[in-house]
């Protein structure tokens, strides 16, 4: 299924499909905040550490199959497949965009 995603989100999803950590980081604002599994990561260095430690090693690829706008955010849902326990797991990604960049991302399963 092909979704119409805003360009920063589409760039993130495409880079994730290639397991390209630099490409995944590129659409994030320098001061972006990511909330994932109880952790709060701020700025490029901390977000990159998430990709390098929790995404790339287990080949976690998020494949969105639904998207909607809700309360000023773009909510994207779909499974993530990879070499991790319980794969695939369905996730909800709540993106906040600002100036054509990802300003915030909350990831929940």
Secondary structure, DSSP 8 states (H G I E B T S, - for coil): ------HHHHHHHHHHHTT-HHHHHHTEEEEEEEEETTEEEEHHHHHHHHIIIIITTTT-EEEEEEEEEETTEEEEEEEEESSSTT-SEEEEEEEEEETTEEEEEEEE-
